Amino acid sequence: MHIAELRRYPVKSMLGEVVPQVRLDPAGLDRDRALAVIDHETGLVATAKQARLWRDLLQFSAAVRDGHVVIEGPGWTATSDDPRIDHLLSAALSRRVRLTGDRPAGATVERPDPQDVLTHGVEAELPSAPLELAQGTPGATFVDYAPVHLITTATLAAIGVEALRYRPNLVVETPDGTPAFVENDWLGRELRIGSGVVLRVVLPTPRCALPTLEHGSLPRAPQALRALLDTNRIDVPGFGVLPCAGCYAEVAGPGVVRVGDQVTAG
């Protein structure tokens, strides 16, 4: 196996960037999910998991340029430290928000049941379970759970959708004949990457409705969730039986990961 793609997302729920290499430490990838949009009214972290309110975040993109996070919105481009940024985001999202790199204590998002979203549509007002962010990371970023998220080409090929819909950090190229959802078998195991990076797989990655939404120019893709509901519901420790694709990992050995690095499951 080897690393086929490296992706990071400087602002939570915005489109991110593909990079040739990146440093990993116990907090995760450098500059990944370092910023997030906070809803002024509720104090919750904005995420496209709550599609009714925040799916338009997937029409923004963020990338690191010359040490700054550059955000592209509808008809404008600004750095994250631009004094206009909160106004620009609020106007584009039709909701008063602020951009921050300081994760509030107990930072929480809303997560409607993904099957409810498929059944009733993205505009429906649905009950939403609160989900505390970053429960499996020592860092201060806005990751959903653990510092690193990865998925294999075997799983993506079986589902038939683009990698970016699942927002992985690492896309692992697997040999021909590798079964779909091989990540399920990695729970508790270590992945050695390149010349010294070690990841320890801690959970299968539960899926919300986000992969089914428009991502930039990509149209909606209900199969990105339906395939998992039909074929890969997993008992995720602490969370229940959920549709999953990919896995979460913690960084047991830090270092730089590069596209093309060999990956070995221990």
VEXDRENPA-312379 format. One line per 3 residues: number of its first residue (from 1); their letters; for each residue x, y, z of N, C-alpha, C. Coordinates in nm, 4 decimals, padded with zeros to 6 digits. Example, Ala and Ser with C-alpha at 12.3 -4.5 7.8 and 13.67 -1.06 7.14 Angstrom:
% VEXDRENPA-312379
1) as) 01.3190,-00.5690,00.7800,01.2300,-00.4500,00.7800,01.3200,-00.3300,00.7800  01.2850,-00.2250,00.7080,01.3670,-00.1060,00.7140,01.2900,00.0030,00.7870
***
This chain:
% VEXDRENPA-312379
1) mhi) 00.0851,-00.1189,00.0000,00.0000,00.0000,00.0000,00.0886,00.1239,00.0000  00.0337,00.2347,-00.0482,00.1073,00.3597,-00.0438,00.0100,00.4776,-00.0365  00.0645,00.5945,-00.0030,-00.0173,00.7157,00.0061,-00.0451,00.7687,-00.1343
4) ael) -00.1732,00.7708,-00.1710,-00.2121,00.8215,-00.3033,-00.2423,00.9709,-00.3007  -00.2996,01.0195,-00.1888,-00.3332,01.1618,-00.1765,-00.3179,01.2046,-00.0320  -00.2798,01.3302,-00.0131,-00.2795,01.3958,00.1171,-00.3690,01.5185,00.1072
7) rry) -00.4607,01.5312,00.2003,-00.5548,01.6426,00.1977,-00.5642,01.7066,00.3360  -00.5744,01.8369,00.3380,-00.6025,01.9055,00.4640,-00.7082,02.0126,00.4402  -00.7743,02.0511,00.5483,-00.8893,02.1395,00.5430,-00.8692,02.2490,00.6486
10) pvk) -00.8059,02.3600,00.6117,-00.7740,02.4619,00.7122,-00.8951,02.5172,00.7865  -01.0131,02.5189,00.7228,-01.1352,02.5647,00.7892,-01.2373,02.4511,00.7870  -01.2906,02.4193,00.9025,-01.3851,02.3082,00.9138,-01.5040,02.3258,00.8198
13) sml) -01.5347,02.2202,00.7464,-01.6493,02.2092,00.6550,-01.6344,02.2890,00.5258  -01.5230,02.3585,00.5077,-01.4952,02.4162,00.3761,-01.4132,02.3173,00.2951  -01.4136,02.3338,00.1622,-01.3244,02.2549,00.0793,-01.1803,02.2881,00.1169
16) gev) -01.0923,02.1884,00.1031,-00.9546,02.2074,00.1439,-00.8583,02.2039,00.0275  -00.7421,02.1449,00.0494,-00.6379,02.1437,-00.0514,-00.5659,02.0096,-00.0516  -00.5157,01.9725,-00.1688,-00.4297,01.8551,-00.1841,-00.2861,01.9028,-00.1739
19) vpq) -00.2057,01.8354,-00.0904,-00.0671,01.8768,-00.0689,00.0261,01.7593,-00.0990  00.1509,01.7867,-00.1407,00.2448,01.6786,-00.1717,00.3058,01.6153,-00.0485  00.3133,01.6908,00.0610,00.3652,01.6386,00.1857,00.3120,01.7233,00.3000
22) vrl) 00.3141,01.6658,00.4212,00.2640,01.7391,00.5368,00.3200,01.6761,00.6633  00.3399,01.7577,00.7647,00.3889,01.7067,00.8917,00.2721,01.6634,00.9792  00.2888,01.5481,01.0457,00.1920,01.4970,01.1418,00.2567,01.4949,01.2794
25) dpa) 00.1801,01.5380,01.3792,00.2208,01.5233,01.5188,00.0982,01.4778,01.5963  00.1060,01.4612,01.7291,-00.0105,01.4094,01.8015,-00.1387,01.4894,01.7839  -00.1280,01.6176,01.7454,-00.2479,01.6993,01.7218,-00.3056,01.6800,01.5831
28) gld) -00.2331,01.6098,01.4934,-00.2825,01.5860,01.3590,-00.1956,01.6487,01.2520  -00.2553,01.6774,01.1371,-00.1819,01.7390,01.0269,-00.1632,01.8878,01.0529  -00.0484,01.9393,01.0152,-00.0213,02.0808,01.0288,-00.1285,02.1638,00.9582
31) rdr) -00.1953,02.2510,01.0325,-00.2965,02.3467,00.9852,-00.4290,02.2808,00.9454  -00.4486,02.1544,00.9758,-00.5749,02.0885,00.9407,-00.6824,02.1204,01.0435  -00.8002,02.1630,00.9970,-00.9122,02.1999,01.0836,-00.8686,02.2937,01.1964
34) ala) -00.7779,02.3840,01.1634,-00.7272,02.4778,01.2624,-00.8258,02.5900,01.2909  -00.9169,02.6156,01.1977,-01.0153,02.7229,01.2100,-01.1556,02.6673,01.1929  -01.2525,02.7395,01.2461,-01.3924,02.7003,01.2278,-01.4806,02.8241,01.2335
37) vid) -01.5987,02.8095,01.1773,-01.7012,02.9133,01.1812,-01.7924,02.8850,01.3005  -01.8176,02.9874,01.3817,-01.9044,02.9745,01.4990,-02.0326,03.0533,01.4754  -02.1463,02.9896,01.5025,-02.2764,03.0555,01.4885,-02.2979,03.1486,01.6073
40) het) -02.3201,03.2778,01.5797,-02.3363,03.3767,01.6866,-02.4591,03.3455,01.7734  -02.5667,03.3009,01.7110,-02.6922,03.2802,01.7849,-02.6834,03.1636,01.8822  -02.6254,03.0515,01.8394,-02.6257,02.9306,01.9219,-02.4926,02.9025,01.9904
43) glv) -02.3840,02.9598,01.9392,-02.2519,02.9284,01.9915,-02.1970,02.7962,01.9421  -02.2717,02.7271,01.8543,-02.2276,02.5982,01.8026,-02.1291,02.6170,01.6874  -02.0449,02.5164,01.6675,-01.9548,02.5149,01.5540,-02.0349,02.4821,01.4289
46) ata) -02.0193,02.5611,01.3253,-02.0911,02.5385,01.2000,-02.0290,02.4218,01.1249  -02.1116,02.3278,01.0845,-02.0663,02.2130,01.0071,-02.1743,02.1720,00.9095  -02.1324,02.1285,00.7915,-02.2288,02.0838,00.6909,-02.2981,01.9543,00.7307
49) kqa) -02.2601,01.8943,00.8424,-02.3407,01.7832,00.8959,-02.4847,01.8297,00.9171  -02.4988,01.9540,00.9618,-02.6313,02.0158,00.9736,-02.6591,02.0837,00.8400  -02.7033,02.0017,00.7440,-02.7120,02.0475,00.6046,-02.8093,02.1628,00.5875
52) rlw) -02.9167,02.1659,00.6633,-03.0177,02.2710,00.6467,-02.9565,02.4097,00.6651  -02.8670,02.4238,00.7602,-02.8094,02.5538,00.7910,-02.6760,02.5809,00.7223  -02.5943,02.4769,00.7054,-02.4537,02.5022,00.6759,-02.3997,02.4324,00.5516
55) rdl) -02.4852,02.3765,00.4657,-02.4313,02.3061,00.3492,-02.3567,02.4000,00.2542  -02.3875,02.5318,00.2599,-02.3174,02.6257,00.1715,-02.1706,02.6406,00.2078  -02.1288,02.5949,00.3248,-01.9862,02.5982,00.3577,-01.9046,02.5186,00.2561
58) lqf) -01.9667,02.4182,00.1954,-01.8964,02.3352,00.0977,-01.8802,02.4054,-00.0372  -01.9255,02.5300,-00.0461,-01.8997,02.6111,-00.1646,-01.7836,02.7082,-00.1415  -01.7278,02.7071,-00.0208,-01.6092,02.7849,00.0106,-01.4883,02.6925,00.0036
61) saa) -01.3708,02.7506,-00.0161,-01.2481,02.6717,-00.0089,-01.1459,02.7461,00.0753  -01.0564,02.6710,00.1372,-00.9513,02.7295,00.2200,-00.8206,02.6572,00.1931  -00.7128,02.7328,00.1875,-00.5807,02.6759,00.1615,-00.4762,02.7614,00.2310
64) vrd) -00.3617,02.7004,00.2599,-00.2512,02.7723,00.3226,-00.1612,02.8270,00.2128  -00.1403,02.9583,00.2139,-00.0559,03.0247,00.1150,00.0378,03.1216,00.1869  00.1685,03.0982,00.1738,00.2687,03.1863,00.2369,00.2409,03.2052,00.3854
67) ghv) 00.2001,03.0973,00.4514,00.1772,03.1009,00.5948,00.0416,03.1511,00.6376  -00.0405,03.1957,00.5433,-00.1737,03.2472,00.5746,-00.2811,03.1527,00.5206  -00.3937,03.1447,00.5911,-00.5088,03.0706,00.5399,-00.5882,03.1638,00.4495
70) vie) -00.5996,03.1260,00.3237,-00.6714,03.2062,00.2247,-00.8056,03.1391,00.1974  -00.9121,03.2153,00.2131,-01.0482,03.1645,00.1957,-01.1073,03.2254,00.0689  -01.1622,03.1396,-00.0157,-01.2329,03.1857,-00.1349,-01.3821,03.1662,-00.1143
73) gpg) -01.4561,03.2775,-00.1203,-01.5998,03.2735,-00.1069,-01.6660,03.3125,-00.2370  -01.7970,03.3342,-00.2358,-01.8694,03.3702,-00.3581,-01.8338,03.5120,-00.4032  -01.7420,03.5220,-00.4978,-01.7053,03.6519,-00.5518,-01.5993,03.7259,-00.4733
76) wta) -01.5366,03.6601,-00.3759,-01.4317,03.7288,-00.2990,-01.3271,03.6297,-00.2508  -01.2102,03.6851,-00.2206,-01.1009,03.6092,-00.1609,-01.0438,03.6931,-00.0474  -01.0208,03.6286,00.0674,-00.9681,03.7016,00.1823,-00.8875,03.6072,00.2690
79) tsd) -00.7937,03.6620,00.3434,-00.7210,03.5809,00.4408,-00.8038,03.5686,00.5680  -00.7728,03.4677,00.6473,-00.8498,03.4431,00.7692,-00.8351,03.5553,00.8706  -00.7249,03.6336,00.8623,-00.7057,03.7438,00.9560,-00.7476,03.8789,00.8985
82) dpr) -00.8119,03.8786,00.7833,-00.8667,04.0017,00.7254,-00.9746,04.0561,00.8197  -00.9700,04.1828,00.8566,-01.0716,04.2365,00.9487,-01.2138,04.2295,00.8950  -01.2287,04.2053,00.7644,-01.3637,04.1952,00.7058,-01.4187,04.0536,00.7083
85) idh) -01.3392,03.9556,00.7536,-01.3749,03.8153,00.7274,-01.5072,03.7761,00.7900  -01.5349,03.8195,00.9131,-01.6618,03.7811,00.9754,-01.7798,03.8403,00.8991  -01.7650,03.9628,00.8532,-01.8724,04.0257,00.7743,-01.8920,03.9527,00.6419
88) lls) -01.7825,03.9188,00.5744,-01.7928,03.8490,00.4461,-01.8608,03.7136,00.4629  -01.8209,03.6393,00.5653,-01.8808,03.5075,00.5879,-02.0284,03.5199,00.6271  -02.0595,03.6139,00.7136,-02.1983,03.6305,00.7582,-02.2897,03.6664,00.6413
91) aal) -02.2416,03.7540,00.5541,-02.3225,03.7929,00.4382,-02.3427,03.6756,00.3435  -02.2384,03.5980,00.3216,-02.2485,03.4857,00.2283,-02.3345,03.3733,00.2825  -02.3343,03.3546,00.4141,-02.4089,03.2448,00.4762,-02.5469,03.2875,00.5258
94) srr) -02.5777,03.4180,00.5149,-02.7071,03.4727,00.5601,-02.7333,03.4405,00.7064  -02.6265,03.4465,00.7849,-02.6376,03.4169,00.9274,-02.5152,03.4792,00.9956  -02.5351,03.5385,01.1113,-02.4238,03.6054,01.1782,-02.3275,03.5010,01.2359
97) vrl) -02.2021,03.5073,01.1906,-02.1023,03.4095,01.2319,-01.9701,03.4802,01.2577  -01.8778,03.4054,01.3179,-01.7402,03.4530,01.3335,-01.6458,03.3373,01.3053  -01.5281,03.3712,01.2579,-01.4239,03.2730,01.2309,-01.3254,03.2751,01.3465
100) tgd) -01.2882,03.1555,01.3956,-01.1981,03.1502,01.5096,-01.1014,03.0339,01.4982  -00.9860,03.0500,01.5620,-00.8914,02.9406,01.5774,-00.8842,02.8932,01.7200  -00.9690,02.9485,01.8054,-00.9734,02.9090,01.9471,-01.0944,02.8201,01.9700
103) rpa) -01.0693,02.6916,01.9903,-01.1812,02.5996,02.0106,-01.2393,02.6193,02.1494  -01.3698,02.6529,02.1577,-01.4309,02.6701,02.2896,-01.4314,02.5391,02.3672  -01.4274,02.5484,02.4991,-01.4381,02.4286,02.5822,-01.5699,02.3582,02.5526
106) gat) -01.5629,02.2270,02.5290,-01.6832,02.1506,02.4985,-01.7450,02.1844,02.3650  -01.6648,02.2327,02.2704,-01.7163,02.2726,02.1385,-01.8022,02.1622,02.0780  -01.9194,02.2008,02.0288,-02.0216,02.1042,01.9876,-02.0774,02.1403,01.8505
109) ver) -02.1144,02.0358,01.7749,-02.1860,02.0524,01.6495,-02.3191,01.9795,01.6580  -02.4080,02.0114,01.5641,-02.5352,01.9395,01.5525,-02.5237,01.8345,01.4438  -02.5742,01.7148,01.4718,-02.5655,01.6054,01.3745,-02.7013,01.5361,01.3632
112) pdp) -02.7836,01.5752,01.2649,-02.9080,01.5006,01.2425,-02.8765,01.3574,01.1988  -02.9694,01.2672,01.2225,-02.9523,01.1307,01.1753,-02.9418,01.1330,01.0223  -02.8346,01.0748,00.9666,-02.8154,01.0856,00.8211,-02.9270,01.0206,00.7405
115) qdv) -02.9851,00.9138,00.7932,-03.0947,00.8495,00.7195,-03.2172,00.9411,00.7158  -03.2391,01.0180,00.8227,-03.3483,01.1153,00.8233,-03.3268,01.2209,00.7149  -03.2015,01.2653,00.6987,-03.1718,01.3661,00.5965,-03.1991,01.3093,00.4574
118) lth) -03.1595,01.1834,00.4344,-03.1870,01.1212,00.3048,-03.3367,01.1101,00.2796  -03.4114,01.0759,00.3824,-03.5550,01.0522,00.3673,-03.6329,01.1816,00.3501  -03.5993,01.2829,00.4290,-03.6811,01.4046,00.4341,-03.6212,01.5225,00.3587
121) gve) -03.4955,01.5141,00.3200,-03.4339,01.6219,00.2436,-03.3555,01.7195,00.3287  -03.2682,01.7953,00.2615,-03.1758,01.8823,00.3342,-03.2439,02.0049,00.3943  -03.3632,02.0395,00.3478,-03.4329,02.1565,00.4010,-03.5181,02.1232,00.5237
124) ael) -03.5362,01.9961,00.5532,-03.6244,01.9569,00.6627,-03.5635,01.9930,00.7984  -03.6480,02.0390,00.8896,-03.6045,02.0624,01.0273,-03.6124,01.9294,01.1009  -03.4982,01.8769,01.1357,-03.4894,01.7436,01.1937,-03.4266,01.7497,01.3322
127) psa) -03.4645,01.6562,01.4199,-03.3955,01.6506,01.5491,-03.2475,01.6248,01.5282  -03.1661,01.6908,01.6095,-03.0213,01.6808,01.5930,-02.9560,01.6454,01.7254  -02.8729,01.5433,01.7220,-02.7982,01.5054,01.8415,-02.6740,01.5928,01.8528
130) ple) -02.6449,01.6478,01.9713,-02.5206,01.7239,01.9870,-02.4010,01.6293,01.9865  -02.2941,01.6717,01.9213,-02.1728,01.5906,01.9137,-02.0553,01.6774,01.9554  -01.9892,01.6397,02.0655,-01.8723,01.7142,02.1099,-01.7537,01.6808,02.0207
133) laq) -01.6845,01.7828,01.9765,-01.5731,01.7642,01.8852,-01.4472,01.7139,01.9567  -01.3605,01.6494,01.8770,-01.2217,01.6212,01.9153,-01.2095,01.5380,02.0434  -01.3040,01.4468,02.0673,-01.2957,01.3664,02.1895,-01.1755,01.2726,02.1899
136) gtp) -01.1214,01.2420,02.0706,-01.0097,01.1489,02.0623,-00.8798,01.2136,02.0206  -00.8641,01.3446,02.0484,-00.7394,01.4122,02.0097,-00.6867,01.4965,02.1239  -00.5537,01.5034,02.1380,-00.4953,01.5915,02.2395,-00.4809,01.7352,02.1911
139) gat) -00.5103,01.7614,02.0637,-00.4893,01.8931,02.0072,-00.6053,01.9872,02.0342  -00.5935,02.1093,01.9809,-00.6951,02.2125,01.9997,-00.7646,02.2452,01.8689  -00.7608,02.1522,01.7730,-00.8227,02.1759,01.6435,-00.9707,02.1370,01.6461
142) fvd) -01.0356,02.1553,01.5306,-01.1794,02.1302,01.5205,-01.2086,01.9994,01.4473  -01.1256,01.8980,01.4665,-01.1528,01.7671,01.4059,-01.2775,01.7074,01.4690  -01.3436,01.6194,01.3947,-01.4637,01.5564,01.4488,-01.4326,01.4662,01.5673
145) yap) -01.3270,01.3859,01.5534,-01.2950,01.2937,01.6626,-01.1438,01.2849,01.6835  -01.0755,01.2047,01.6040,-00.9323,01.1830,01.6209,-00.8526,01.2736,01.5266  -00.7208,01.2841,01.5466,-00.6412,01.3794,01.4689,-00.6308,01.3492,01.3203
148) vhl) -00.6394,01.2209,01.2824,-00.6168,01.1828,01.1426,-00.7312,01.0949,01.0944  -00.7724,01.1187,00.9717,-00.8784,01.0389,00.9104,-00.8274,00.9854,00.7775  -00.8433,00.8550,00.7556,-00.7961,00.7978,00.6293,-00.8989,00.7025,00.5707
151) itt) -00.8854,00.6815,00.4389,-00.9749,00.5922,00.3665,-00.8945,00.5281,00.2537  -00.9365,00.4085,00.2115,-00.8626,00.3368,00.1079,-00.9294,00.3503,-00.0285  -00.8488,00.3292,-00.1317,-00.9030,00.3295,-00.2674,-00.9957,00.2105,-00.2889
154) atl) -00.9736,00.1013,-00.2170,-01.0630,-00.0145,-00.2296,-01.2043,00.0218,-00.1861  -01.2154,00.0938,-00.0751,-01.3462,00.1358,-00.0264,-01.4100,00.2367,-00.1209  -01.3324,00.3336,-00.1663,-01.3867,00.4347,-00.2574,-01.4347,00.3723,-00.3881
157) aai) -01.3580,00.2764,-00.4404,-01.3961,00.2122,-00.5661,-01.5257,00.1341,-00.5507  -01.5427,00.0687,-00.4367,-01.6642,-00.0105,-00.4141,-01.7879,00.0794,-00.4051  -01.7723,00.1965,-00.3447,-01.8850,00.2882,-00.3310,-01.9087,00.3639,-00.4616
160) gve) -01.7993,00.4000,-00.5294,-01.8101,00.4676,-00.6573,-01.8256,00.6180,-00.6485  -01.7655,00.6790,-00.5456,-01.7703,00.8251,-00.5338,-01.6297,00.8803,-00.5118  -01.6191,01.0129,-00.5203,-01.4909,01.0801,-00.5095,-01.4429,01.0844,-00.3650
163) alr) -01.3110,01.0790,-00.3483,-01.2515,01.0801,-00.2141,-01.2905,01.2045,-00.1355  -01.2956,01.3206,-00.2018,-01.3150,01.4443,-00.1259,-01.4502,01.4492,-00.0555  -01.5478,01.3661,-00.0998,-01.6783,01.3659,-00.0321,-01.6661,01.3199,00.1129
166) yrp) -01.5664,01.2357,00.1423,-01.5486,01.1848,00.2789,-01.4463,01.2642,00.3575  -01.3843,01.3641,00.2949,-01.2946,01.4577,00.3613,-01.1810,01.3874,00.4375  -01.1138,01.2906,00.3726,-01.0032,01.2233,00.4423,-00.8776,01.3090,00.4407
169) nlv) -00.7891,01.2809,00.5341,-00.6542,01.3379,00.5283,-00.5632,01.2540,00.4400  -00.5738,01.1224,00.4533,-00.4883,01.0309,00.3779,-00.5762,00.9381,00.2945  -00.5478,00.9306,00.1649,-00.6085,00.8290,00.0793,-00.5011,00.7239,00.0543
172) vet) -00.5293,00.5999,00.0965,-00.4321,00.4913,00.0870,-00.4644,00.4043,-00.0340  -00.3702,00.3973,-00.1261,-00.3843,00.3104,-00.2439,-00.3603,00.1665,-00.2014  -00.4576,00.0807,-00.2299,-00.4469,-00.0603,-00.1909,-00.4307,-00.1485,-00.3150
175) pdg) -00.3714,-00.2656,-00.2990,-00.3500,-00.3544,-00.4141,-00.4817,-00.4035,-00.4732  -00.4788,-00.4426,-00.5988,-00.5954,-00.5044,-00.6624,-00.6408,-00.6235,-00.5791  -00.7706,-00.6379,-00.5659,-00.8252,-00.7495,-00.4899,-00.8487,-00.7195,-00.3435
178) tpa) -00.8045,-00.6029,-00.2958,-00.8303,-00.5663,-00.1564,-00.9803,-00.5454,-00.1368  -01.0400,-00.6063,-00.0337,-01.1844,-00.5920,-00.0147,-01.2216,-00.4507,00.0300  -01.3413,-00.4115,-00.0055,-01.3941,-00.2844,00.0432,-01.4026,-00.2872,00.1954
181) fve) -01.3886,-00.1700,00.2540,-01.3995,-00.1524,00.3982,-01.2925,-00.2313,00.4751  -01.1769,-00.2485,00.4123,-01.0657,-00.3149,00.4805,-01.0252,-00.2369,00.6050  -01.0579,-00.1076,00.6095,-01.0258,-00.0259,00.7268,-01.0891,-00.0815,00.8537
184) ndw) -01.2025,-00.1516,00.8401,-01.2662,-00.2112,00.9587,-01.1710,-00.3066,01.0308  -01.0837,-00.3731,00.9539,-00.9927,-00.4723,01.0113,-00.8705,-00.4089,01.0772  -00.8539,-00.2783,01.0614,-00.7358,-00.2115,01.1162,-00.7559,-00.1597,01.2579
187) lgr) -00.8763,-00.1718,01.3114,-00.9029,-00.1188,01.4453,-00.8045,-00.1778,01.5464  -00.7353,-00.0905,01.6193,-00.6382,-00.1328,01.7194,-00.5002,-00.1631,01.6644  -00.4843,-00.1566,01.5328,-00.3546,-00.1877,01.4717,-00.2776,-00.0593,01.4398
190) elr) -00.1488,-00.0755,01.4124,-00.0647,00.0373,01.3758,-00.0358,00.0363,01.2262  -00.0358,00.1555,01.1672,00.0030,00.1739,01.0283,00.1347,00.2489,01.0262  00.2328,00.1919,00.9612,00.3641,00.2559,00.9491,00.3747,00.3170,00.8101
193) igs) 00.4129,00.4436,00.8073,00.4128,00.5188,00.6826,00.5519,00.5771,00.6590  00.6044,00.5517,00.5407,00.7323,00.6111,00.5037,00.8443,00.5694,00.5948  00.9231,00.6676,00.6384,01.0446,00.6384,00.7135,01.0290,00.6481,00.8639
196) gvv) 00.9064,00.6582,00.9151,00.8964,00.6607,01.0603,00.7633,00.7026,01.1197  00.6693,00.7509,01.0392,00.5398,00.7912,01.0930,00.4586,00.6676,01.1301  00.3981,00.6706,01.2473,00.3168,00.5589,01.2949,00.1794,00.6120,01.3359
199) lrv) 00.0754,00.5539,01.2776,-00.0616,00.5852,01.3156,-00.1224,00.4649,01.3865  -00.2004,00.4899,01.4887,-00.2728,00.3831,01.5583,-00.4219,00.4024,01.5319  -00.4846,00.3052,01.4680,-00.6256,00.3162,01.4305,-00.7130,00.2970,01.5534
202) vlp) -00.8042,00.3931,01.5778,-00.8815,00.3915,01.7010,-01.0313,00.3715,01.6812  -01.0853,00.4086,01.5649,-01.2299,00.3938,01.5420,-01.2591,00.3851,01.3929  -01.3633,00.3092,01.3546,-01.4196,00.3284,01.2200,-01.4786,00.4697,01.2122
205) tpr) -01.4857,00.5262,01.0939,-01.5375,00.6622,01.0794,-01.6873,00.6599,01.0494  -01.7697,00.7033,01.1459,-01.9141,00.7122,01.1190,-01.9428,00.8205,01.0162  -02.0480,00.7996,00.9384,-02.0800,00.8938,00.8315,-02.2143,00.9616,00.8545
208) cal) -02.2135,01.0924,00.8294,-02.3349,01.1726,00.8348,-02.3832,01.1952,00.6913  -02.4700,01.2935,00.6729,-02.5220,01.3217,00.5388,-02.4259,01.4054,00.4553  -02.3195,01.4579,00.5144,-02.2297,01.5491,00.4435,-02.1769,01.4933,00.3107
211) ptl) -02.1332,01.3671,00.3028,-02.0808,01.3186,00.1737,-02.1814,01.3229,00.0591  -02.3092,01.3283,00.0904,-02.4118,01.3284,-00.0146,-02.4355,01.4667,-00.0738  -02.3812,01.5713,-00.0115,-02.4113,01.7087,-00.0515,-02.3260,01.7540,-00.1694
214) ehg) -02.3648,01.8675,-00.2294,-02.2797,01.9307,-00.3291,-02.1470,01.9697,-00.2647  -02.0378,01.9407,-00.3345,-01.9046,01.9829,-00.2913,-01.8465,02.0673,-00.4044  -01.8522,02.1993,-00.3910,-01.8100,02.2830,-00.5023,-01.8951,02.2524,-00.6241
217) slp) -01.8303,02.2119,-00.7331,-01.9028,02.1814,-00.8568,-01.9581,02.0394,-00.8614  -01.9234,01.9565,-00.7636,-01.9758,01.8190,-00.7623,-02.1226,01.8193,-00.7213  -02.2070,01.7429,-00.7896,-02.3494,01.7399,-00.7545,-02.3737,01.6527,-00.6316
220) rap) -02.4973,01.6485,-00.5891,-02.5331,01.5601,-00.4775,-02.5109,01.4140,-00.5160  -02.4836,01.3331,-00.4142,-02.4533,01.1915,-00.4380,-02.5110,01.1073,-00.3233  -02.6423,01.0788,-00.3262,-02.7025,01.0001,-00.2186,-02.6349,00.8654,-00.1968
223) qal) -02.5750,00.8077,-00.3035,-02.5126,00.6762,-00.2899,-02.3928,00.6784,-00.1953  -02.3362,00.7962,-00.1710,-02.2222,00.8057,-00.0799,-02.2602,00.7650,00.0611  -02.3881,00.7728,00.0934,-02.4368,00.7263,00.2234,-02.5176,00.5976,00.2112
226) ral) -02.5990,00.5871,00.1063,-02.6853,00.4689,00.0930,-02.6044,00.3401,00.0853  -02.4905,00.3442,00.0167,-02.4078,00.2236,00.0068,-02.3623,00.1768,00.1442  -02.3370,00.2705,00.2342,-02.2914,00.2352,00.3688,-02.4069,00.1858,00.4545
229) ldt) -02.5222,00.2473,00.4383,-02.6403,00.2011,00.5118,-02.6745,00.0575,00.4741  -02.6491,00.0232,00.3477,-02.6824,-00.1110,00.2999,-02.5765,-00.2156,00.3344  -02.4480,-00.1747,00.3383,-02.3420,-00.2767,00.3424,-02.2392,-00.2613,00.4536
232) nri) -02.2354,-00.1473,00.5230,-02.1279,-00.1332,00.6215,-02.1722,-00.0530,00.7442  -02.2705,-00.1075,00.8137,-02.3073,-00.0530,00.9448,-02.2200,-00.1229,01.0494  -02.1520,-00.0423,01.1287,-02.0534,-00.0944,01.2227,-02.0895,-00.0485,01.3634
235) dvp) -02.0658,-00.1359,01.4616,-02.0808,-00.0980,01.6016,-01.9577,-00.0166,01.6415  -01.9741,00.1153,01.6459,-01.8632,00.2051,01.6775,-01.8592,00.2250,01.8288  -01.7534,00.1845,01.8954,-01.7486,00.1939,02.0421,-01.7811,00.3343,02.0933
238) gfg) -01.8827,00.3410,02.1791,-01.9229,00.4673,02.2375,-02.0239,00.5454,02.1571  -02.0536,00.5006,02.0331,-02.1427,00.5776,01.9469,-02.2606,00.4970,01.8938  -02.2549,00.3649,01.8956,-02.3634,00.2825,01.8457,-02.3352,00.2274,01.7072
241) vlp) -02.4374,00.1640,01.6489,-02.4253,00.1036,01.5160,-02.4525,00.2103,01.4118  -02.3509,00.2380,01.3287,-02.3586,00.3504,01.2367,-02.2994,00.3133,01.1003  -02.3450,00.3800,00.9924,-02.2814,00.3595,00.8611,-02.1408,00.4195,00.8634
244) cag) -02.0432,00.3418,00.8172,-01.9033,00.3844,00.8279,-01.8292,00.3675,00.6962  -01.7274,00.4508,00.6781,-01.6316,00.4348,00.5685,-01.5026,00.5022,00.6110  -01.3917,00.4290,00.6057,-01.2648,00.4828,00.6502,-01.2434,00.4594,00.7978
247) cya) -01.1403,00.5234,00.8532,-01.1107,00.5064,00.9951,-01.0401,00.6297,01.0498  -01.0495,00.6446,01.1816,-00.9781,00.7491,01.2538,-00.8526,00.6898,01.3155  -00.7494,00.7739,01.3264,-00.6246,00.7271,01.3845,-00.5609,00.8368,01.4685
250) eva) -00.4836,00.7934,01.5679,-00.4014,00.8856,01.6444,-00.2569,00.8706,01.5997  -00.1773,00.9722,01.6255,-00.0392,00.9734,01.5795,00.0505,00.9200,01.6907  00.1001,00.7977,01.6724,00.1891,00.7363,01.7706,00.3353,00.7688,01.7431
253) gpg) 00.3672,00.8009,01.6168,00.5021,00.8385,01.5780,00.4953,00.9535,01.4810  00.5350,01.0752,01.5213,00.5228,01.1921,01.4344,00.6269,01.1933,01.3234  00.6045,01.2808,01.2266,00.6987,01.2957,01.1160,00.6303,01.3528,00.9947
256) vvr) 00.7025,01.3522,00.8826,00.6506,01.4050,00.7574,00.6025,01.2902,00.6702  00.4817,01.3021,00.6176,00.4255,01.2048,00.5247,00.4240,01.2665,00.3853  00.4600,01.1857,00.2861,00.4658,01.2324,00.1477,00.3812,01.1415,00.0588
259) vgd) 00.3267,01.2002,-00.0465,00.2582,01.1185,-00.1467,00.3562,01.0174,-00.2016  00.3131,00.8906,-00.2104,00.3992,00.7823,-00.2569,00.4611,00.7011,-00.1457  00.4562,00.7513,-00.0203,00.5140,00.6751,00.0915,00.4449,00.5397,00.1047
262) qvt) 00.5246,00.4391,00.1371,00.4706,00.3062,00.1613,00.3928,00.3030,00.2918  00.2858,00.2252,00.2953,00.2033,00.2070,00.4149,00.1977,00.0581,00.4474  00.2299,00.0240,00.5729,00.2285,-00.1144,00.6176,00.1404,-00.1269,00.7408
265) ag) 00.0461,-00.2215,00.7393,-00.0409,-00.2455,00.8535,00.0232,-00.3504,00.9436  00.0449,-00.3132,01.0706,00.1090,-00.4047,01.1648,00.0100,-00.4837,01.2454
***
